Amino acid sequence: MIHPDTEVKFINKTVQYGVVATKFIPKGTITWVQDELDTEYTPEQISRMQPLIQEMLDKYSFRNNLGNHILCWDDAKFVNHSFKSNCMSTAYDFEIAVRDIQPGEQLTDDYGYLNISEPFEAEDEGTERKIVHPDDLLEFHEIWDAQVADAMKNFDYVNQPLLKLFSAETKAEMKKITSGTKAMKSILSCYFDSRKK
């Protein structure tokens, strides 16, 4: 489920639609949680689908570390890529704002950690990276882990409307992490190695 203070808006002709904040979302806020309505499809299930459905699923889903496609039931499927993303995935099936997100600003992910199947050239944002690669997680996980760790410092001090969707186990894990008694798992654990499948 995407953060409630968001809406889908037309961005431009290149990316078309995206998710924007309707209110200020501070750094450290949970911006998305995988919930029970999100649907998981195995490669075998997808292979039996019609080509048009496969195409839509490829466009609007991401792959988890098992190689299964996760299709979000709500507006989360419209979150666009950015090399300077303001949201970051974690090893715990949720995303967090890694910097303050202003009203009207897009919520963005770096698709490099979403186990894409093919590389693609993204919109030029003036960054060194120009292409998103399937193995970006292997190269950039330490940078992304540092961003998440920094954002987690604010976790207990900001409003968390999506915290109620956490399992008891994840809540307990976050308490240990924010108190400093346990290290956060690396985003690298989200990596799916397609060569092993």
Backbone bond lengths (Angstrom), bond angles and torsions (degrees), N, CA, C in turn:
res aa  C-N    CA-C-N  psi(-1)  N-CA   C-N-CA  omega(-1)  CA-C   N-CA-C  phi
1 M - - - 1.450 - - 1.531 109.29 -
2 I 1.320 114.68 134.04 1.459 120.38 179.27 1.534 109.39 -80.69
3 H 1.322 116.23 156.27 1.467 121.89 178.86 1.533 109.65 -53.85
4 P 1.342 118.09 138.26 1.473 119.99 -175.99 1.532 114.63 -65.90
5 D 1.326 118.38 -23.36 1.469 120.66 -178.62 1.527 110.83 -89.39
6 T 1.331 115.45 52.53 1.467 122.05 -179.09 1.517 109.29 -141.75
7 E 1.340 115.43 162.61 1.458 121.32 173.96 1.526 108.81 -153.61
8 V 1.325 116.77 159.78 1.463 121.81 176.41 1.520 108.58 -88.12
9 K 1.340 115.46 132.87 1.461 121.23 178.69 1.516 109.91 -137.84
10 F 1.331 116.02 154.31 1.459 120.31 172.94 1.526 107.50 -71.59
11 I 1.347 116.32 128.87 1.469 121.12 -177.41 1.523 110.46 -98.86
12 N 1.318 116.94 -60.01 1.459 121.96 176.69 1.531 108.42 -166.36
13 K 1.335 116.64 177.95 1.469 120.37 -176.51 1.523 112.38 -68.93
14 T 1.341 116.77 -24.55 1.464 120.07 -178.55 1.523 111.56 -74.65
15 V 1.330 116.86 -57.05 1.471 120.07 -177.36 1.521 112.35 -92.52
16 Q 1.310 116.95 -14.60 1.463 124.49 -178.04 1.534 110.99 65.33
17 Y 1.327 118.58 -106.53 1.466 120.23 -174.35 1.524 111.68 -99.29
18 G 1.323 115.13 154.14 1.454 121.04 177.48 1.519 110.06 -152.01
19 V 1.316 115.93 173.74 1.467 122.21 179.44 1.521 108.28 -100.88
20 V 1.333 116.41 125.47 1.466 120.51 179.37 1.524 110.22 -119.79
21 A 1.316 115.14 153.81 1.462 121.28 177.83 1.522 109.73 -76.86
22 T 1.319 116.90 135.83 1.462 121.33 175.12 1.532 110.95 -95.20
23 K 1.330 115.77 -15.32 1.464 122.32 176.55 1.528 107.61 -140.93
24 F 1.307 116.35 167.48 1.464 121.32 176.79 1.521 109.65 -63.00
25 I 1.342 116.62 129.92 1.465 122.78 176.43 1.528 107.27 -119.04
26 P 1.334 117.38 106.94 1.467 119.27 -175.24 1.525 114.22 -73.94
27 K 1.311 114.45 154.99 1.465 122.67 174.49 1.523 109.68 -51.68
28 G 1.336 116.09 136.13 1.463 120.91 -179.42 1.513 113.82 96.45
29 T 1.345 116.87 -3.95 1.461 121.35 179.86 1.530 110.39 -81.95
30 I 1.319 116.52 137.46 1.464 121.17 172.28 1.530 106.74 -67.42
31 T 1.323 117.45 123.26 1.465 120.29 -178.33 1.527 113.01 -103.87
32 W 1.318 116.88 -18.00 1.467 121.02 178.57 1.520 109.18 -158.47
33 V 1.331 114.95 143.38 1.466 121.95 174.54 1.525 107.98 -133.41
34 Q 1.316 116.65 133.23 1.464 119.46 173.35 1.521 107.41 -71.01
35 D 1.331 115.68 123.49 1.466 118.97 -176.43 1.526 111.54 -121.43
36 E 1.305 115.28 -175.44 1.472 120.91 -172.99 1.527 113.48 -68.72
37 L 1.323 118.12 -20.08 1.461 120.30 179.50 1.531 112.67 -85.09
38 D 1.332 116.89 -18.42 1.464 119.62 174.99 1.527 107.64 -66.88
39 T 1.321 116.40 138.88 1.465 120.99 -173.61 1.521 111.00 -107.65
40 E 1.320 115.56 136.19 1.466 122.01 179.05 1.525 109.82 -108.55
41 Y 1.343 114.96 128.36 1.460 121.22 -179.44 1.528 109.77 -119.89
42 T 1.322 116.57 131.26 1.460 120.50 175.90 1.527 109.38 -80.33
43 P 1.340 117.39 159.58 1.468 119.74 175.66 1.536 112.56 -56.57
44 E 1.334 116.30 -34.03 1.469 120.35 179.39 1.532 110.68 -65.14
45 Q 1.327 116.75 -43.06 1.465 120.44 177.70 1.529 110.55 -62.59
46 I 1.318 115.96 -43.13 1.465 120.85 -177.98 1.523 110.79 -64.81
47 S 1.330 117.14 -36.86 1.469 120.87 -178.34 1.521 112.40 -62.96
48 R 1.337 117.59 -21.13 1.458 121.63 -179.88 1.537 112.71 -92.78
49 M 1.322 116.12 -1.57 1.469 120.39 -178.73 1.523 110.96 -86.61
50 Q 1.311 115.55 159.53 1.463 121.23 176.76 1.527 109.62 -65.95
51 P 1.337 118.27 148.69 1.472 121.55 -177.59 1.529 114.71 -52.85
52 L 1.336 117.83 -40.35 1.461 120.44 179.90 1.530 111.22 -64.66
53 I 1.316 116.75 -38.91 1.466 121.28 178.18 1.526 109.61 -67.57
54 Q 1.323 116.93 -41.13 1.466 120.68 176.65 1.529 110.93 -59.43
55 E 1.315 115.76 -41.43 1.462 121.53 -179.99 1.540 110.87 -63.36
56 M 1.321 116.34 -44.57 1.470 120.81 179.05 1.530 111.25 -65.52
57 L 1.317 115.25 -39.40 1.459 120.02 179.23 1.521 110.90 -65.14
58 D 1.323 116.38 -40.50 1.463 120.78 177.53 1.534 110.82 -63.65
59 K 1.318 116.41 -36.93 1.468 121.23 -177.96 1.523 112.45 -73.12
60 Y 1.333 117.17 -39.60 1.465 120.57 -170.02 1.529 115.34 -107.89
61 S 1.326 116.91 6.68 1.468 118.79 179.90 1.522 110.44 -121.85
62 F 1.321 115.47 172.07 1.465 121.08 171.79 1.520 107.84 -129.37
63 R 1.332 115.63 163.15 1.467 119.55 179.17 1.519 110.38 -101.71
64 N 1.315 115.47 137.85 1.463 120.17 175.44 1.525 110.07 -88.01
65 N 1.318 116.87 -174.07 1.468 120.38 -175.77 1.525 113.39 -71.71
66 L 1.327 117.49 -6.52 1.472 121.46 175.40 1.522 111.41 -95.21
67 G 1.324 116.32 -6.22 1.451 120.56 -176.75 1.515 113.10 86.22
68 N 1.331 117.01 8.01 1.460 121.39 177.16 1.523 110.01 -87.59
69 H 1.330 115.58 146.10 1.467 120.88 179.69 1.527 109.80 -87.06
70 I 1.333 115.84 132.65 1.458 122.21 176.33 1.518 107.87 -107.45
71 L 1.323 116.65 119.96 1.461 122.02 177.75 1.521 108.45 -106.97
72 C 1.316 116.26 115.02 1.463 120.92 179.29 1.527 109.67 -72.54
73 W 1.296 116.05 138.53 1.465 121.33 -176.20 1.527 112.01 -80.05
74 D 1.344 117.61 -19.89 1.462 120.08 -173.99 1.530 110.89 -112.91
75 D 1.329 116.75 -157.27 1.464 121.79 -175.91 1.524 114.27 -67.89
76 A 1.310 118.33 -8.52 1.474 121.21 -179.29 1.526 111.52 -56.82
77 K 1.313 117.59 -28.17 1.475 120.75 -178.69 1.527 112.28 -67.56
78 F 1.340 117.54 -11.01 1.458 121.16 179.43 1.533 113.54 -97.60
79 V 1.315 117.39 5.34 1.478 120.25 178.25 1.524 108.72 -69.09
80 N 1.328 115.87 126.54 1.464 121.63 -175.70 1.525 112.72 -90.82
81 H 1.335 113.69 165.56 1.462 121.65 176.91 1.524 111.36 -79.33
82 S 1.337 115.22 147.15 1.466 121.90 167.22 1.524 108.17 -151.40
83 F 1.341 116.11 139.54 1.464 119.82 173.58 1.523 110.62 -71.44
84 K 1.335 116.76 -14.24 1.466 122.58 177.61 1.532 108.18 -118.43
85 S 1.310 116.22 48.16 1.468 120.73 -172.15 1.529 111.73 -60.38
86 N 1.338 114.62 147.49 1.463 119.61 178.31 1.522 111.88 -98.53
87 C 1.323 117.42 -4.11 1.463 122.53 174.24 1.524 108.43 -121.35
88 M 1.301 115.91 151.15 1.461 120.29 -177.87 1.525 108.85 -139.76
89 S 1.303 115.10 138.08 1.458 121.21 177.73 1.529 109.75 -75.42
90 T 1.319 115.34 160.43 1.465 121.39 176.51 1.524 108.83 -129.84
91 A 1.305 115.73 174.08 1.468 121.29 178.11 1.529 112.08 -80.20
92 Y 1.346 117.04 7.77 1.464 121.45 -173.10 1.533 112.62 -119.07
93 D 1.323 117.21 24.22 1.470 122.02 177.48 1.530 113.23 61.13
94 F 1.327 115.92 35.05 1.455 120.02 169.35 1.519 109.15 -145.41
95 E 1.326 114.90 161.25 1.466 121.51 176.15 1.511 109.03 -116.46
96 I 1.326 114.96 156.01 1.462 121.10 -175.73 1.527 109.31 -135.15
97 A 1.329 115.75 145.95 1.462 120.46 175.68 1.527 108.34 -72.87
98 V 1.334 117.01 121.02 1.466 120.54 -178.02 1.535 111.72 -94.16
99 R 1.317 115.52 -0.15 1.466 121.75 168.68 1.520 107.51 -157.22
100 D 1.324 117.03 169.01 1.463 120.34 178.19 1.523 109.96 -62.21
101 I 1.322 116.12 139.73 1.468 122.45 177.74 1.530 107.47 -115.61
102 Q 1.308 115.73 120.95 1.462 121.36 -175.38 1.529 111.58 -84.79
103 P 1.337 118.16 154.71 1.470 120.27 174.90 1.528 110.52 -55.21
104 G 1.327 117.12 134.29 1.458 122.42 -179.18 1.516 114.04 87.38
105 E 1.329 117.19 -9.00 1.474 121.48 179.44 1.522 109.68 -85.42
106 Q 1.322 115.95 142.98 1.457 120.58 176.63 1.528 111.33 -68.51
107 L 1.324 116.65 143.16 1.458 121.90 164.36 1.520 105.99 -85.84
108 T 1.325 117.30 128.36 1.457 121.01 -176.32 1.518 111.84 -130.98
109 D 1.322 114.38 152.31 1.462 123.31 173.95 1.525 108.37 -117.78
110 D 1.304 116.15 157.10 1.465 119.98 167.35 1.521 105.82 -91.84
111 Y 1.320 117.69 111.25 1.459 120.84 -176.82 1.527 112.21 -64.17
112 G 1.320 117.04 -8.74 1.458 121.18 177.53 1.512 113.55 -62.11
113 Y 1.335 117.91 -20.31 1.471 119.43 178.07 1.529 112.16 -104.75
114 L 1.336 117.36 12.49 1.467 120.22 -178.13 1.529 113.62 -103.77
115 N 1.337 116.15 15.68 1.472 121.05 175.36 1.531 112.61 55.91
116 I 1.322 115.30 48.87 1.462 119.32 177.05 1.531 109.26 -62.63
117 S 1.320 116.48 155.35 1.467 119.12 -176.99 1.525 112.79 -91.37
118 E 1.336 117.21 -25.93 1.465 121.75 -178.96 1.524 109.77 -133.54
119 P 1.349 117.87 143.44 1.466 118.89 176.21 1.529 110.86 -67.14
120 F 1.333 116.29 151.88 1.461 119.29 174.75 1.520 110.11 -145.64
121 E 1.324 114.77 150.39 1.463 120.99 177.75 1.521 108.04 -85.08
122 A 1.307 115.79 123.99 1.464 120.76 -177.26 1.525 110.51 -96.75
123 E 1.314 114.96 169.46 1.461 121.41 177.43 1.531 109.12 -58.33
124 D 1.318 116.64 135.82 1.467 121.39 -177.66 1.526 109.57 -72.12
125 E 1.333 115.91 118.27 1.463 121.86 179.50 1.522 111.25 -110.53
126 G 1.338 116.50 13.25 1.454 119.78 -178.63 1.518 113.51 78.06
127 T 1.324 116.90 16.64 1.459 121.85 178.94 1.524 109.62 -96.81
128 E 1.332 115.36 164.00 1.469 120.21 177.65 1.529 110.89 -64.49
129 R 1.323 115.95 -39.38 1.461 120.38 177.48 1.526 110.04 -75.68
130 K 1.316 115.85 134.84 1.467 121.81 178.10 1.523 111.41 -123.06
131 I 1.341 115.70 -22.57 1.468 121.66 -176.14 1.525 109.30 -122.06
132 V 1.317 115.66 137.44 1.462 121.75 174.91 1.525 107.08 -92.89
133 H 1.333 115.99 126.81 1.465 121.32 -176.98 1.536 110.73 -113.68
134 P 1.335 116.94 150.34 1.468 119.94 178.24 1.530 114.09 -57.60
135 D 1.346 117.49 -28.59 1.466 120.47 -176.92 1.531 113.68 -101.20
136 D 1.332 117.63 19.18 1.468 120.10 -179.54 1.536 112.88 -58.06
137 L 1.322 116.30 -31.06 1.471 119.51 179.04 1.527 111.64 -59.20
138 L 1.311 116.69 -36.62 1.461 120.56 -179.88 1.526 111.51 -65.37
139 E 1.326 115.76 -35.06 1.461 120.24 -176.33 1.526 114.01 -87.04
140 F 1.332 117.30 -33.50 1.470 119.65 -169.68 1.527 114.73 -113.82
141 H 1.337 117.85 4.34 1.475 118.69 -174.83 1.522 113.37 -59.12
142 E 1.323 118.68 -33.93 1.470 119.73 -178.79 1.530 110.90 -67.39
143 I 1.326 117.11 -38.84 1.478 121.64 177.11 1.523 109.29 -64.73
144 W 1.336 116.03 -45.90 1.464 120.09 -178.96 1.524 111.46 -67.40
145 D 1.331 117.78 -38.04 1.471 120.84 176.45 1.528 110.82 -60.03
146 A 1.324 116.09 -40.18 1.474 120.44 -179.73 1.530 110.48 -65.43
147 Q 1.325 116.92 -38.62 1.463 120.34 178.27 1.531 111.02 -64.52
148 V 1.315 116.03 -43.59 1.466 120.59 179.02 1.528 110.42 -64.58
149 A 1.324 117.07 -44.50 1.472 121.21 -179.84 1.527 110.74 -59.73
150 D 1.332 116.00 -40.71 1.464 120.02 178.92 1.531 111.03 -66.14
151 A 1.330 116.90 -42.29 1.470 120.84 178.96 1.524 111.70 -66.28
152 M 1.335 117.07 -33.41 1.473 121.05 -179.38 1.526 112.83 -63.86
153 K 1.321 117.61 -19.14 1.475 120.50 176.57 1.525 110.96 -62.14
154 N 1.344 117.02 -25.35 1.467 121.71 -179.06 1.526 112.69 -95.60
155 F 1.318 117.18 -6.38 1.465 123.26 -170.21 1.525 113.21 -50.79
156 D 1.322 117.15 -45.12 1.472 121.42 -176.14 1.523 113.04 -82.57
157 Y 1.316 118.04 -4.10 1.468 120.90 -171.75 1.518 113.72 -114.61
158 V 1.316 117.31 3.63 1.464 120.96 178.55 1.522 109.20 -121.51
159 N 1.327 115.50 158.16 1.459 120.63 178.05 1.533 109.09 -65.26
160 Q 1.335 116.17 132.56 1.467 121.53 -176.46 1.531 110.47 -125.33
161 P 1.350 118.02 77.39 1.468 118.90 -178.60 1.530 114.54 -64.00
162 L 1.332 117.78 -20.04 1.468 119.85 -178.89 1.530 113.51 -94.40
163 L 1.321 116.58 -2.83 1.469 119.95 -178.13 1.527 111.71 -59.94
164 K 1.316 117.01 -30.26 1.475 120.94 -179.38 1.525 112.73 -64.12
165 L 1.343 117.09 -16.22 1.464 120.79 178.62 1.529 112.77 -86.02
166 F 1.317 117.04 -8.83 1.466 120.28 177.79 1.518 110.03 -69.71
167 S 1.317 115.74 145.24 1.466 119.71 171.50 1.525 108.18 -70.57
168 A 1.322 116.74 161.99 1.464 121.16 178.12 1.528 109.88 -59.02
169 E 1.324 115.51 -37.09 1.465 121.08 -179.78 1.539 111.06 -64.37
170 T 1.338 116.77 -44.43 1.466 119.98 179.99 1.518 111.10 -67.92
171 K 1.328 117.61 -39.14 1.479 121.07 176.52 1.524 110.25 -58.92
172 A 1.330 115.81 -45.35 1.468 120.24 -179.75 1.525 110.90 -63.70
173 E 1.333 115.59 -39.95 1.469 121.10 178.52 1.530 110.78 -63.34
174 M 1.329 117.02 -43.28 1.472 120.82 -179.96 1.528 111.34 -64.92
175 K 1.332 116.89 -35.51 1.477 120.38 177.05 1.519 110.73 -60.99
176 K 1.314 115.89 -43.01 1.467 120.63 178.92 1.524 110.69 -65.79
177 I 1.318 116.45 -40.12 1.470 120.85 -178.41 1.522 110.66 -67.84
178 T 1.343 116.74 -46.97 1.472 119.29 -177.60 1.530 112.22 -70.86
179 S 1.326 116.81 -23.82 1.474 119.15 177.14 1.526 111.72 -85.01
180 G 1.329 116.55 -8.17 1.459 120.69 177.74 1.510 114.75 85.66
181 T 1.340 117.70 10.35 1.465 120.01 -179.21 1.526 112.87 -90.70
182 K 1.336 115.68 -8.58 1.465 119.48 179.24 1.523 109.05 -145.70
183 A 1.323 115.83 142.92 1.471 120.59 177.29 1.526 109.09 -83.36
184 M 1.310 114.99 147.09 1.456 120.18 177.99 1.524 109.86 -75.41
185 K 1.326 115.92 140.33 1.463 120.08 176.38 1.524 109.89 -65.47
186 S 1.310 116.46 146.90 1.453 121.66 -179.90 1.528 111.65 -71.58
187 I 1.316 114.70 146.36 1.462 120.80 173.56 1.528 110.58 -61.41
188 L 1.331 116.58 -17.46 1.462 120.87 178.48 1.526 111.36 -58.81
189 S 1.335 117.37 -25.44 1.470 120.23 179.20 1.533 111.94 -67.70
190 C 1.342 117.36 -10.97 1.470 121.56 176.35 1.524 111.96 -84.53
191 Y 1.316 117.27 -6.56 1.471 120.79 -173.58 1.524 111.67 -70.95
192 F 1.337 114.63 134.95 1.455 121.70 172.44 1.532 108.60 -111.32
193 D 1.319 115.94 120.40 1.456 121.28 178.52 1.524 108.01 -92.60
194 S 1.329 115.80 101.31 1.472 120.63 -175.67 1.528 112.27 -65.93
195 R 1.324 117.41 -19.68 1.471 120.10 -179.53 1.526 111.58 -71.84
196 K 1.325 116.55 -20.60 1.469 119.89 -179.23 1.528 112.36 -87.79
197 K 1.309 117.31 -8.78 1.463 120.83 -176.55 1.515 110.02 -86.16
